[in-house]
Amino acid sequence: MSRLPDSSYHFATEAQWRTGMRDDLGVLGGSLRPPRSRRPLLVPGSGPADGGALIALDPCGRPLWVRPGDRSVRRLEELGVAELGGLTRGAAPVALTISGGQLWLATSAGVERHEAHDLQRLGVITHAVVGTGRRPIALCPDGAGGVWVLVAGKTGCLTPVRLDCWGAPVGEPGPLPLAGDDSGRLAATRDGVVVVPSRTSRLAVVMRQPRPGGEMAALPLGPGADVSALTVDADDRLVLLRADDTGRTVVEVLTLDGQIDERHRLELPRRLGRPSAVVAGHEVVIVGSGGLAVLEPSATSTSRRISTYVTPTLRSPAGQERADGPRGRSFGGWNRAEVDMTLPRGTTMELAWAVTDDESTVQDVAAIMADPGLTPRNRIEALDSHLSWPAHDCVVYDSPEGSDGGAGGAPELLAASIDRPEQYLWLRVTLTTAAGAEPPTLAGLHVSYPSASYVDDLPAVYSEDPASASQLRRLLAPFEVLFDGLDARIDALPSRIDPGTADDEWTPVLLGWLGLPLLEDLAQDRRRTLLRELPQLQEARGTERALVRALEIVTGHRVIVRDHSDEPSWWFLPRRDRPRGFRLGIDTVVAGAQPAPFRAGTAVLGASPLGSACVDPDRVVAERAGLLEVSLALPADQRAGARSIVDRILSVFAPAHCRVVVHNRPMPGTSSPRIGVDLRVAGSATDGPEARLDDGRRELGTDTELGAWALPVPASGLATIDDSALDGASTHLT
């Protein structure tokens, strides 16, 4: 059965998800997920004396606060609240931040700088921040060791002033269009975007270039009470502390484009009192009039939560024709939607869609999506007034009865047949999380077009009645999902096993098919090169050429393999009655004596000879035969990671009867090394810690090779070994 290949819109990455509209849904990698609920817990050791404290994060991300009354400093640590001391006397502080290892305080007398570790005062900045009618009202880090200071003028004009780590002004400050709004809230991201919320309107001013004439934009904050506190979390998202229409405290987490990632309605403890400040780092901490509270993440939802996602405008090109279909018949419209979901127990997903061919409706929707004065929830409500979401087309999926909410449920592929001929489509996904349930996860959304089905390949009698044909399409939809793309996947099998076209994730499997161990930690380009040359290497397996080439591929550097069984003939220096003429190390091979002479502490019972022993030539030859020495030229920072890969390659390409020794040799271009500076003698296991030298130096005899180093020529002449060296002894020189 031949079908027209479907085209699809895919939503499976962060960038793709952000093209749509989200309400109370966070983007986590390539998935959408309602945020985990947060429960406020009072901080032990805090109380009314900490009410109204000024709070910030220290360089380690721990909450640190200053009591305005006595200017004492405290910090929240793992074991509780630690008192750090007190600041020198001064005016009552109104704002606090920590940046560049310094503690900054805004007061009516200026901006104070203190060392963060010992609280020593470094000075007071007055230039550009205090003066006639001017006073600092808010502070925040600028991401470069300095701070932003929000200065209120006599007429109510607000001006952000930037100070460097020494307290000197940076750039020329420019006023904000928020005259008369001196609420004193300010936040900035690490890349220099400054946000100032308005007290008189439900907007915030976003300055991407905080200078006169710089770029400014309005960020809608949505319905609710004024923003009582503002901060930026570790992901450069805005964290707002405000109240909803019923008076409950709400913590909202927004991206800089206005998308709401999290919204938490909190039941604050009565002892906490009215909240006045918030700070977000590894954890979110709220300051109230009665102390401090930490918002602890909960694995399950503390209340019923409804989250919504709406796709951008999707278009299905009309006029596609099937090669095997009726001549002149074109196919358009929409086929089906597939959703990759994890629905824990107590969660549901509703899938609805709206379609149209009206271009004016499409333009109205585009205007709603581009309106900067609307929050995501306002946009979704405005879309509902322009689009029709037929109830009979909505599909609701409930979590399976056996789904384990604690484990998060099992991933499922859910499909819905759209079967509409219109050209434009909007898809809406609504996730409902019951109280006590773990939030669901939306891992992928795929919308396919044109409108085609197995029904089109059946006799015409099955399509005469539209209602019956639609019902039949729904019955065949599961089989279409099951077999969709099967022919294409079968046709693509040759490309999946071709070294030039195989996916990077598939190359370790192909190498395993050809007899290699798992090499997932090998770089992708080297895996592909090894896969391409592996058939030829397997043919030469067991040879020096194959071993050298395989090691050069996985290391990316030149490799030298020394086979001791393929060395010059073995010679033993003659006795005095033998003719002279052999040159030590040139015409002969230097080898250790076998058996080894007796030495206390190293003798082996039953093997080591007592007294002087004659050298056994057969044992000397056997000791060297079957030995492979592999010399690698790798940078010092790559040796640890490459050694494991080299060992796996040696297990395949080194002959099984051979012993293998791996050495690290100097990188090319190194000359005239100095012992103790560029070169060190290899240590032993008995060396103490004081004997350890710089690991970047070469070890003589361990990662060096005889003849590869240009050591300085000694001043004295060379000694000649002749009969006099033996002093008349009738023994072998070994």
Beta strands, then each sheet from edge to edge (+ up, - down):
strand 1: 7-11
strand 2: 21-23
strand 3: 26-28
strand 4: 31-33
strand 5: 38-42
strand 6: 54-57
strand 7: 63-66
strand 8: 72-77
strand 9: 80-86
strand 10: 93-99
strand 11: 102-107
strand 12: 110-115
strand 13: 121-125
strand 14: 135-141
strand 15: 147-152
strand 16: 158-163
strand 17: 169-170
strand 18: 187-188
strand 19: 194-197
strand 20: 203-207
strand 21: 216-220
strand 22: 229-232
strand 23: 238-243
strand 24: 249-254
strand 25: 260-266
strand 26: 275-280
strand 27: 284-288
strand 28: 291-297
strand 29: 305-310
strand 30: 314-315
strand 31: 320-321
strand 32: 330-331
strand 33: 334-342
strand 34: 347-356
strand 35: 395-398
strand 36: 411-420
strand 37: 424-433
strand 38: 441-449
strand 39: 559-563
strand 40: 627-632
strand 41: 659-664
strand 42: 679-681
strand 43: 698-700
sheet 1: 1+ 38- 33+ 36-
sheet 2: 2+ 29- 37+ 30-
sheet 3: 2+ 29- 37+ 34- 35+
sheet 4: 3+ 4-
sheet 5: 5+ 28- 27+ 26-
sheet 6: 6+ 7- 8+ 9-
sheet 7: 10+ 11- 12+ 13-
sheet 8: 14+ 15- 16+ 17-
sheet 9: 18+ 19- 20+ 21-
sheet 10: 22+ 23- 24+ 25-
sheet 11: 31+ 32-
sheet 12: 39+ 40- 41-
sheet 13: 42+ 43+
end
